[in-house]
Amino acid sequence: MLTHIALIVGALSLLLLSIRACDVYFSGNMSALAITVMCNCFVWLLIGWRFSLMYFIISGVVGIILLFSSFFI
Protein backbone atom coordinates (compact mmCIF):
# COMPACT_ATOMS: atom_id res chain seq x y z
CA MET A 1 0.00 0.00 0.00
CA LEU A 2 2.78 2.45 0.85
CA THR A 3 4.43 1.75 -2.49
CA HIS A 4 1.31 2.85 -4.36
CA ILE A 5 0.98 6.01 -2.30
CA ALA A 6 4.65 6.83 -2.94
CA LEU A 7 4.18 6.28 -6.69
CA ILE A 8 1.12 8.53 -6.80
CA VAL A 9 2.81 11.28 -4.78
CA GLY A 10 5.90 10.99 -6.99
CA ALA A 11 3.85 11.25 -10.17
CA LEU A 12 1.97 14.30 -8.93
CA SER A 13 5.20 15.90 -7.73
CA LEU A 14 6.77 15.31 -11.14
CA LEU A 15 3.73 16.86 -12.82
CA LEU A 16 3.79 19.96 -10.61
CA LEU A 17 7.56 20.35 -10.92
CA SER A 18 7.51 20.02 -14.69
CA ILE A 19 4.64 22.51 -15.00
CA ARG A 20 6.51 24.97 -12.79
CA ALA A 21 9.72 24.52 -14.82
CA CYS A 22 7.76 25.04 -18.02
CA ASP A 23 6.26 28.21 -16.59
CA VAL A 24 9.68 29.52 -15.59
CA TYR A 25 11.43 28.75 -18.88
CA PHE A 26 8.53 29.28 -21.30
CA SER A 27 6.43 31.92 -19.57
CA GLY A 28 2.95 32.08 -21.08
CA ASN A 29 3.64 29.59 -23.89
CA MET A 30 0.60 27.31 -23.98
CA SER A 31 2.16 24.96 -26.54
CA ALA A 32 5.10 24.21 -24.23
CA LEU A 33 2.70 23.61 -21.36
CA ALA A 34 0.59 21.24 -23.45
CA ILE A 35 3.70 19.31 -24.51
CA THR A 36 4.82 19.08 -20.89
CA VAL A 37 1.47 17.71 -19.75
CA MET A 38 1.40 15.31 -22.71
CA CYS A 39 4.85 13.98 -21.80
CA ASN A 40 3.75 13.46 -18.22
CA CYS A 41 0.68 11.53 -19.39
CA PHE A 42 2.82 9.34 -21.62
CA VAL A 43 5.18 8.66 -18.71
CA TRP A 44 2.16 7.63 -16.63
CA LEU A 45 1.02 5.33 -19.43
CA LEU A 46 4.48 3.80 -19.68
CA ILE A 47 4.72 3.24 -15.92
CA GLY A 48 1.22 1.77 -15.85
CA TRP A 49 1.93 -0.56 -18.73
CA ARG A 50 5.36 -1.61 -17.45
CA PHE A 51 4.28 -2.35 -13.88
CA SER A 52 0.63 -3.31 -14.60
CA LEU A 53 -0.79 -0.43 -12.58
CA MET A 54 -4.26 0.27 -13.89
CA TYR A 55 -4.61 3.64 -12.11
CA PHE A 56 -1.58 5.00 -13.98
CA ILE A 57 -2.96 3.78 -17.31
CA ILE A 58 -6.35 5.34 -16.59
CA SER A 59 -4.84 8.64 -15.45
CA GLY A 60 -2.60 8.80 -18.52
CA VAL A 61 -5.47 8.14 -20.92
CA VAL A 62 -7.83 10.55 -19.15
CA GLY A 63 -5.12 13.22 -19.10
CA ILE A 64 -4.51 12.87 -22.84
CA ILE A 65 -8.24 12.94 -23.59
CA LEU A 66 -8.75 16.05 -21.46
CA LEU A 67 -5.75 17.75 -23.04
CA PHE A 68 -7.00 17.11 -26.57
CA SER A 69 -10.55 18.09 -25.68
CA SER A 70 -9.34 21.40 -24.24
CA PHE A 71 -7.89 22.29 -27.64
CA PHE A 72 -11.02 21.45 -29.62
CA ILE A 73 -13.76 22.67 -27.30
C-alpha positions as CSV (number, residue, x, y, z in Angstrom):
1,M,0.0,0.0,0.0
2,L,2.8,2.5,0.8
3,T,4.4,1.8,-2.5
4,H,1.3,2.8,-4.4
5,I,1.0,6.0,-2.3
6,A,4.6,6.8,-2.9
7,L,4.2,6.3,-6.7
8,I,1.1,8.5,-6.8
9,V,2.8,11.3,-4.8
10,G,5.9,11.0,-7.0
11,A,3.8,11.3,-10.2
12,L,2.0,14.3,-8.9
13,S,5.2,15.9,-7.7
14,L,6.8,15.3,-11.1
15,L,3.7,16.9,-12.8
16,L,3.8,20.0,-10.6
17,L,7.6,20.4,-10.9
18,S,7.5,20.0,-14.7
19,I,4.6,22.5,-15.0
20,R,6.5,25.0,-12.8
21,A,9.7,24.5,-14.8
22,C,7.8,25.0,-18.0
23,D,6.3,28.2,-16.6
24,V,9.7,29.5,-15.6
25,Y,11.4,28.7,-18.9
26,F,8.5,29.3,-21.3
27,S,6.4,31.9,-19.6
28,G,3.0,32.1,-21.1
29,N,3.6,29.6,-23.9
30,M,0.6,27.3,-24.0
31,S,2.2,25.0,-26.5
32,A,5.1,24.2,-24.2
33,L,2.7,23.6,-21.4
34,A,0.6,21.2,-23.5
35,I,3.7,19.3,-24.5
36,T,4.8,19.1,-20.9
37,V,1.5,17.7,-19.7
38,M,1.4,15.3,-22.7
39,C,4.9,14.0,-21.8
40,N,3.7,13.5,-18.2
41,C,0.7,11.5,-19.4
42,F,2.8,9.3,-21.6
43,V,5.2,8.7,-18.7
44,W,2.2,7.6,-16.6
45,L,1.0,5.3,-19.4
46,L,4.5,3.8,-19.7
47,I,4.7,3.2,-15.9
48,G,1.2,1.8,-15.9
49,W,1.9,-0.6,-18.7
50,R,5.4,-1.6,-17.4
51,F,4.3,-2.3,-13.9
52,S,0.6,-3.3,-14.6
53,L,-0.8,-0.4,-12.6
54,M,-4.3,0.3,-13.9
55,Y,-4.6,3.6,-12.1
56,F,-1.6,5.0,-14.0
57,I,-3.0,3.8,-17.3
58,I,-6.3,5.3,-16.6
59,S,-4.8,8.6,-15.4
60,G,-2.6,8.8,-18.5
61,V,-5.5,8.1,-20.9
62,V,-7.8,10.6,-19.1
63,G,-5.1,13.2,-19.1
64,I,-4.5,12.9,-22.8
65,I,-8.2,12.9,-23.6
66,L,-8.7,16.1,-21.5
67,L,-5.7,17.7,-23.0
68,F,-7.0,17.1,-26.6
69,S,-10.5,18.1,-25.7
70,S,-9.3,21.4,-24.2
71,F,-7.9,22.3,-27.6
72,F,-11.0,21.4,-29.6
73,I,-13.8,22.7,-27.3
